[in-house]
Amino acid sequence: MAVTIDRAGLAEFLRRRRSALQPDDVGLPRGQRRRTTGLRREEVAGLCHMSTDYYSRLEQERGPQPSEQMVAAIAQGLHLSLAERDHLFRLAGHRAPVPGTGSEHVSPGLLRILDRLTDTPAEVVTELGETLRQTPLGVALVGDLTAYRGPERSLGYRWFSDPASRARYAPEEHAFLSRLFASGLRELTALRGPGSRAAQLADDLLARSEEFRRVWDAHEVGLAPRDTKRFLHPEVGLLELSCQSLLDPEQSHRLLVYTAAPGSESHERLRLLSVIGETVLGPTG
């Protein structure tokens, strides 16, 4: 049964959600002389990675029907809950996404925490190790991991398919990380079953990587990440960082936060990296 766009309902819902958000709710500076109740249209458009004109037309009941990709971007930019996201899809004339662990919609709670980690490397990842969001310092630490497409979005997949992906990890950690990624993918394949994305990644790697076949055939499961992660940055050198993890069980997403012990050499290097990151990325990332 076809679903038709509700232009008036869509426009009203977008206006209401925009007016309910404040800049600090989404990691934006408040600034001075602010007269708008809630966010400005141009601010929402920036959060959704679309033009202000395109977004404005939706609020004015004009323009073409937004694609599913556009609706997903708006839902994320407005920090909608899953129920609100599904409602937005229906108003825009699309079926709501099928519930499951493959969703890339980051929950508002995780986003609120991430937006406040302005001086800390952090990222939101899926169960397959696909980075959905990063803080600016997270990008400075390991590069923009959200730019990958296809199976390369998974860190475990890139680890075996692209040798360059290992450059920012200390060489002495490589053997363990190979075992860790293979172990995690084996467990996930058993959990999600044949035909799952995890199984597809495993089949692809078995066909193309001799190293993956070797560690896969060991049938290791239950390996846990080490408490301290060792990153090798091309400009500041070795950083030994603790990793704290916060799980969103509904979406199978994790917020990973990397910190250095105060007073340590890695702490000083992380401070230096924040300066370098601002220079390269700009103050807003």
Buried (B, 14 or more C-beta within 10 A) or exposed (E): EEEEBBBEBBBBBBBEBBEEBEBEBBBBEEEEEEEEEBBBBEBBBBBBEBEBEBBBBBBEBEBEBBEEEBBBBBBBBBBBEBEBBBBBBBBBBBEBBEEEBBBBBBBBEBBBBBBEBBEBBBBBBBBBBBBBBBBBBBBBBBBEBBEBEEBBBBBBBBBBBEEEBBEBBBEEBEEEBBBBBBBBBBBBBEEBEEEBBBBBBBEBBBEEBEBBBEBBEEEBEEBEEEEEBBBBBEEBEEBBBBBEEBEBEEBBBBBBBBBBEEEEEBBEBBEBBBEBBBEEBEEEB
